[in-house]
């Protein structure tokens, strides 16, 4: 439930939302700002549900109205998500056309959510600005990770709600409560902290990436073998390749950071794997993994090329260690 998640991980944000809703001091536009992993989208839905919930000033999250909002099936609500599908000017035109009519639902309140507006094209943001400037009874709930990429004129028209950076321990506890093994709760809390940790755990792409990371670690001294394994055994479904690689690169970057800092916490199987690897400076490997992950987000990425370039860098780094070790032992 979003209410409990906000209480547990973003208490200041929850208290601010509660004061606004119970005091009926609602702005016509909100901008929820926080790094990736903060529950901005969940908070946006919670605000929207609270606007129309008949049970209380705060959303009960259980009634038919709250459930319909959550399922994007409420007549006076539109949800757009730049993380899932590019928001275009036509979407903003639809907002304008739809909300210029009389409210369809009995509550009489119209609202919309645009998730990750910082990823929208500037033309879309300018179109949205014109809509925000018009006097109307519609509430806008916007989220972003990088407020610098949002038009200042949009920011100035919104009530800003700032989220604190994710508390990894809180998300680990959340994952464990949802029944995740401690090693997976730790990994997911670091690479994709959100209230849907169990959903991530159950994704095929995540499971494949975890197994691939184990193969990588077990055969760290034979990376050519790992590369062959990835090409032949892992990346067989083109539709899932990118997500698998992103998870894999993030898991391995986290892993080598933990090896480097010699973590002594007990995260089950994960900690056992960390202790298998010799402690040394893995900064170049971590940087290569992060760069490879970022390449997966480009328009013209090539899975085979990204992998081949990455493993060339990793193998060259390993050869450098061998040469240095040989010189030291001479």
MARGUTOR-989916 format. One record per residue (C-alpha): x, y, z. Coordinates in steps of 0.05 Angstrom, whole numbers, plus 5000, padded with zeros to 4 digits. Last residue first. Layout:
MARGUTOR-989916
XYZ
...
//
This chain:
MARGUTOR-989916
620647814791
614347734834
612248474829
613348464753
608947834746
603448144789
603448774746
603148354682
597347934709
593648554732
594248864663
591648224632
585448274675
584248994652
585148784580
580048224592
575048714622
575849214565
575048674512
569048414552
565649094549
566949194474
564348494458
558148584501
556349264472
557649014401
553348404410
547548804440
547749364388
545050024411
542250534363
537150894406
541350934469
539250624535
543550004528
549650464522
548450684594
549249974619
555749894581
558350544613
556450294681
560049634670
566249974643
566450434704
565849844752
571449484716
575850104718
574550204793
576049474811
581849634857
583549004895
580248484941
580547774913
573747494896
570446914934
568347364992
563347724948
560247064928
558946875001
556047565013
550947454958
549146764984
546647055049
546947805057
551247785119
554648455128
562348465124
563048885061
570148905034
569749595001
572549324936
568448694938
562149114950
563749574892
565048954850
558148674866
554449334855
557549394785
555848654773
548548744792
547949374750
551149054689
546648434695
540248834705
541749274645
543648654605
537248284621
533048904605
536548984537
535948254518
528548154533
525548274464
531647954431
530347284464
536646854460
541247294500
542646814557
545346144532
549346264469
551546994472
552147014548
555746334551
560746544498
562247184537
563046784601
567946304568
572046884541
571847164612
575946584640
578746834707
571947104727
568846424715
564846344779
563547104781
560847124710
556646494718
553746794782
552147434745
548647034690
544346694742
542347364771
541047654701
536547074683
532447164746
531947914734
529747824662
524547304682
521347804729
519347504797
524347894838
522348534803
515048414820
517048254892
520648924897
514449314877
515249854930
521450124898
528950044900
531749804834
539249694836
540749744911
534249484942
534148954886
540948684907
539548684982
532648374976
535547854929
540947644979
535847665037
531247175002
524747534984
518447395024
514948065019
517348245089
524448105065
523548595008
520849135054
526649035102
531549105044
527749725022
528550045090
535949865092
537150195024
534350865046
532651194980
534551924972
529752415003
523652614963
522153344948
514953574939
514454214897
507654554891
507654734817
507155364775
514455564785
516754874761
512954944696
516055624683
522855344701
521954834644
523854144669
530753854655
533754174717
528453804759
532053144746
528252544774
521352784754
514052704774
507753094755
500953124787
496353614751
489653794783
484054034737
479154584757
481255054702
484655714689
489655624632
496955684650
497754934662
495254794591
500255284561
505754954602
503854264576
504854504505
511654784524
513354124558
511353724496
515754164453
521554074502
521053304491
519152934554
524352564597
523953074653
516452934654
518052274689
510852064705
505152494680
499152434725
492252724711
486453014750
479153174747
474753264809
467153234804
466452664855
460452404815
464852214755
464352504685
466853204700
464353714650
468653784589
475054184581
478553594615
478253134555
480253644503
486153924542
488653234563
487852984491
491853574465
497253384516
497352674489
497652944417
503953324436
507552664450
509352274512
514151714496
511851054524
513850664587
518651134624
514951734596
508651524633
501851844620
495751724666
489052054653
483552134706
476352374703
473251704682
477151254729
480050614698
487450744706
487950114749
490150504810
484551004797
479450434793
482150134857
481450794894
474250874869
472250164887
474750234958
481349944983
486650484975
483650865035
485951505003
486852075051
481152565063
476951955080
472051435053
469651764989
476351744954
476652264898
482552724913
485752194957
486351724898
490152254860
494852394918
496151644927
497351564852
502652104854
505651804917
506451124882
509651484822
514451854866
516551234906
524051394905
528050904863
530751394812
532252054847
526752504873
522053074854
514453064857
511653664820
504553844840
499454274802
492754604819
495054704891
491054384946
490254705014
484354255035
487354225105
486653465105
489653415036
495253915045
497153675115
497052945093
501453085032
506653435076
506352875128
507452355074
513352725044
516652795112
515352055126
518651815062
520751085074
515950775124
510351285121
510851315046
510550555040
504650535088
500651015045
502750684980
500050005000
//
